Amino acid sequence: MSQRVVSTLENMNVEELRDLLRDTLKKEEAMRIKLSSQDAKIKALEQELKKSKEVRGYALKESEKILDDAKRNADRIVNESLIRAEKVEMESFLLRKNIDILKDKLKKAIDEKILDVESK
């Protein structure tokens, strides 16, 4: 202890020393309670941090699954669209071909009618 503290303690009577010790013990007890409370808060925060890390991990895994599903679905949709486009293209080709055939038949029929009319 410093010389000043020792001289102050020597000048105190027994009652003053008891009061000083009581105040010191009360402060020490209050500090222990506060420390205990802070330790409990730290433990609770550590538990929350652990849970949030677990939730984050689950969320990351779930987001990866969702992205994988979306990629698969996108590939499937693209493939189906390509198949439909090919089908439409084929149908369009067949329609054009049928139109050309009908034009030819109509032209032949008209030519035959013209010949019939001219021959009469």
C-alpha positions in Angstrom: 0.0 0.0 0.0 1.1 3.5 -0.5 2.3 5.6 2.4 -0.7 8.0 2.2 -3.2 5.1 2.4 -1.4 3.6 5.4 -1.4 6.9 7.2 -5.1 7.5 6.4 -6.0 4.0 7.7 -3.9 4.6 10.9 -5.9 7.8 11.6 -9.3 6.0 11.3 -11.1 4.6 14.3 -12.4 1.1 14.3 -16.0 2.1 13.3 -14.7 4.0 10.3 -12.6 1.0 9.3 -15.6 -1.3 9.6 -17.7 1.2 7.4 -14.9 1.3 4.9 -14.7 -2.5 4.8 -18.5 -2.9 4.6 -18.6 -0.4 1.6 -15.7 -2.2 0.0 -17.4 -5.6 0.4 -20.7 -4.2 -0.9 -18.9 -2.8 -4.0 -17.0 -6.0 -4.5 -20.3 -8.0 -4.2 -22.0 -5.7 -6.7 -19.1 -6.2 -9.1 -19.3 -9.9 -8.7 -23.1 -9.8 -9.4 -22.5 -7.6 -12.4 -19.7 -9.9 -13.7 -21.9 -12.9 -13.3 -24.7 -11.2 -15.2 -22.3 -10.3 -17.9 -21.0 -13.8 -18.1 -24.6 -15.1 -18.5 -25.2 -12.5 -21.3 -22.0 -13.6 -23.0 -23.0 -17.3 -22.9 -26.5 -16.4 -24.2 -25.0 -14.4 -27.0 -22.6 -17.3 -27.8 -25.5 -19.6 -28.0 -27.4 -17.2 -30.3 -24.3 -16.9 -32.5 -24.0 -20.7 -32.7 -27.7 -21.0 -33.7 -27.4 -18.2 -36.3 -24.4 -19.9 -37.8 -26.4 -23.2 -38.1 -29.3 -21.3 -39.6 -27.0 -19.6 -42.1 -25.5 -23.0 -43.0 -28.9 -24.5 -43.6 -29.9 -21.4 -45.6 -26.8 -21.7 -47.8 -27.5 -25.4 -48.4 -31.2 -24.7 -49.2 -30.2 -21.8 -51.6 -27.8 -24.1 -53.4 -30.6 -26.7 -53.8 -32.9 -24.0 -55.1 -30.3 -22.8 -57.6 -29.7 -26.4 -58.8 -33.4 -27.0 -59.2 -33.7 -23.7 -61.1 -30.9 -24.7 -63.4 -32.4 -28.1 -64.1 -35.8 -26.6 -64.7 -34.3 -24.0 -67.0 -32.5 -26.7 -69.0 -35.7 -28.6 -69.3 -37.7 -25.6 -70.4 -35.1 -24.7 -73.0 -35.1 -28.3 -74.3 -38.9 -28.4 -74.4 -38.9 -25.0 -76.2 -36.5 -26.3 -78.8 -38.6 -29.4 -79.4 -41.7 -27.2 -79.8 -39.9 -24.9 -82.1 -38.8 -27.9 -84.3 -42.4 -29.2 -84.3 -43.8 -25.8 -85.3 -41.1 -25.5 -88.0 -42.0 -28.9 -89.3 -45.8 -28.1 -89.3 -45.0 -24.9 -91.1 -43.0 -26.7 -93.7 -45.9 -29.2 -94.2 -48.4 -26.5 -94.5 -46.4 -24.7 -97.1 -46.0 -28.0 -99.0 -49.7 -28.6 -98.8 -50.5 -25.1 -100.0 -48.1 -25.6 -103.0 -49.9 -28.9 -103.8 -53.3 -27.2 -103.5 -52.1 -24.4 -105.8 -50.9 -26.9 -108.3 -54.2 -28.8 -108.2 -56.2 -25.6 -108.4 -54.1 -24.4 -111.3 -54.6 -27.7 -113.1 -58.3 -27.6 -112.4 -58.6 -24.1 -113.7 -56.5 -24.9 -116.8 -58.8 -28.0 -117.5 -61.9 -25.8 -117.2 -60.4 -23.2 -119.5 -59.6 -25.9 -122.0 -63.2 -27.3 -121.7 -64.7 -23.9 -122.2 -62.4 -23.1 -125.2 -63.2 -26.5 -126.7 -66.9 -26.0 -126.7 
